[in-house]
């Protein structure tokens, strides 16, 4: 790597030369790289091809999950979501002990590692919604239920300043990672006031395909709003809304060889 000695300290790219400043001063280096064709065919890049294939597989799986709950992510996500979910999906894939390196996939991996994943790292469900709840999924019937006993919302919900109401959300998704398809069912309870009084029990229920054999996940979310003169307003573009995966049921269908 060459060092600039000229009184003119360039930063940026000129032709095939890149000028930049490091802790050692102003540096310059020539453009380098390996051609895509060589990466595709050279035996010395076998590990690179394997890593790229698995990264692409994990990235596609993470995108499918995000797409399945896209309507909820509009109001419950953070800027690092794509990176964090892809990173965790790679962990799932690397837990595959069946297939060889380069052929591993998330279905044969450990999808249970995603249980507890938070879609909004700035508003964690387990730090926001403190009331007890029970999640059940009957694969034979496809019924998914979240049951919350009566609770005093003002005491059991860590609500942001200015909020007057909350709404619970439940989503259940069945994910076909092989064909890149999904079934997604979402429901919410009515907007409820934050109160010190014990509320009635809340039960949210949706129906996935009965007897399905696809990996399935259940998410719980909470949204906050402010009601003024009978009109409900969302709070700070959803910065305080939480959404997390609370159940993973990873029934594994027959997995064909990777293309």
N, C-alpha and C positions, 0 to 999 in steps of 0.2 A: 504494500500500500504506500502510495506516495504522499509527501507532505507539501503543502503549499508554502512557498517562501516569498511569493510575490507580495507587494504591499496591498494588492487587490485581493480581498478575501471573499471569494465567491461561495455561494451556497445554492444548491440546486443541480440541474442536469444540463450539460451542454454536449450534444451529440451522444457519444458512448461513454462520456466521463460524468461521474457524479461527484459533486463538491459538497462537503458537509463539515460541521464543526463537532469535535468530540472533546473529551477531557484532555486529549493530547494536542489540541489545537486544530487548525483547519486541515482537512484531509481530502484526498481525491483518489478515486478508484475507477477502474475501467468496468464497463458493463460485462457481466459474465452470466452464465446460465447453461443449463442442459436442455437440448431440444426435446419437445414433447415426444417425438418419434423415438428418441433414444430411451427415454423413460419407459415407453410402452414395450420396448423390445429387448433392451440390454439386460442380460441376466444379473448384472451388478446392481440393478435397480429393482430387483424382485421385492425387497422389503418395502421400498417406496410405493410400489404398486399395491402391495398388501395393505399398507397403512391407509393409502388413499381410498381403496375399496371399502374398508371398514369405516373410515370417517364419513364417506358418502352415505353408507347404509345407516349409520347412526344419525346423521343429519337429516336424512329423509324421514326417519322414524320420529324424530323430534318435531319436524314440521307437520307430520300427520297429526300428532297429538295437539299441537297448537291450533291447527285448522279445525279440529273437532270441537274446540271450545272457544273459537274466535270471538263469538258474540260476548262472552264473559271477559275476555282479555281486553276488550275496549275500555273497560272501567276497572280492571284489576291486573296491572302488570308493571314492570319497571324496565329500565333501559338495558339491563343485563340479562333479561329473560332468555333470549335466544342463545346466548353464550352458555348460561348456566344449565339450561335444559339439554343442549347438545353435549356438554361435558358429562352430565349425569347419564345420558343415553349411551355415551361411549363406555362408561363404567358398566352399564347393563350388558352391553355387547361383549366386553372383555371378560365377563363372568361366564361366558359360553365355554363349557368344558367338553363339548361334543365335537365341534367343527375345528378344523385346522386354522392356523393364523391366515388371515386374508379371506376366510370363508365364514368367520363368526358373524352371528346376527343377534338381534335383540330378542327374538322369540325364543331362541335356545339359551339366551342369557338369563339374568336374574332381574326381571322387571319389578320385583318387590323392592328393589333399591330405590324406586321412584316414590314409594309411599312416604308421605310427609313432605314432598316437594312443594315449595311455596312459589307461586307465580309472581308475587309482588314482595320482593325482599324488604321493601320499606314498610310493609304492613303484614306481619306474620299472623296467620290464623290462630295459632296456639297462644299468641300473646294478646290477641284482640277479642276472640270469642272464648270465654272461660267457662261457659255453661257445659254440663255433661251432655253427651249425645251418643246414640247408638246407630251404627251403620249395618245394614244387612243386605245381602245380595243372594237371591235364590236363582242359580243358573238354570235350573230345570224350567222354572216358570218365567224367568227373565225379570222378576220383580225386584226393584231396588228401593230401599226405604231408609230415610234418616229420621230418627225419632228423638225429639228434644223434650224432656219433661219441663213442666212449668218452672219459670225462673224470673227473678227480678232483673230485668235487663240493665238498669242503671248500675247495678252492682256487678253483674257478670259479663258485661261488655266494656271493653276499654275504648270508649268512643272519642273521636276527635272533638276539640272545642268547636262549638257552633252547631253541632249536629243535634237534631231533635228526634229523628226516626232512624230505624234500621230495617233491613230486609235480608233474610237468609236465602241463599241460592243452593240448589243441589244439581249437579250434572253427573250423568252416567254415560260412559262411552264404551263401545266395543270396537276394537281397533284391528283391522286386517292389514298387517304390515307387509304381507306378501303381495296383495293386489292394490295396496295403497288406497284402501277404502275404510270408511268408518260409519258407525251408527251413533248418533249423539242425541240424548234426550235431556232437556233442561227444564227445571221448574223453580218457582220462587213462592214464598209466602207473601201475604199482603204486608205493605209497609206498616210497621208497628212503632209506637212511641217508646222512647227510652224512659223507663219508669221504675220507681222503687217497689211498685206493687208486683206481686207474683202473677205472671201471665198464664194463660192457658197453654197446654202442651202444644208443640208444633210437630207436625208430621209431613214430610215431603216424600213423594213417591213418584217413580217413573217406571216405564216398562221397556226393557231391552228385548231383543228377539229371544223367544223361549228356546232352551236347549242349545244355545249358541256355543261354539267352541273357540271363539276368539278371545284374546286377552282383553280384560275389561277393567275399567277404573272408575272410581267415584270421587268427585270433588265437592267440597263444601266451600261456600263463599259468603261474605257478608258485605253489604253496601250501606253507606251512610248518606243521609240527606237532611235537609232542613226544611221544615214546613212553615211557611209564613202566610197568614191569612188564607189558609186552605190550599195554597199552591206549594207543591213539593219541588225543591231544588237540589240537584246533585251537589256534592261537597268537593270543592277543589279538584275537579276533574278526576276523581277516583283515587287520589293519592293515598287515601287511608283505607281503601277497600282491600280486603284480603281474599285469597283463593288458594286452596291447597288440595293436593291429592290425599285422601284419607283412607282409601282402600284400593288395593291392587289384587285382582284375581287373574292369575296368568295361566289359565288353561291353554295348553299348547296343541294346536292342530298339527296335522302332518305337514312337515316343512320340506318343500322340494329343494333340490340343490340350488345354490345361488347361481344366477345367470352369469 
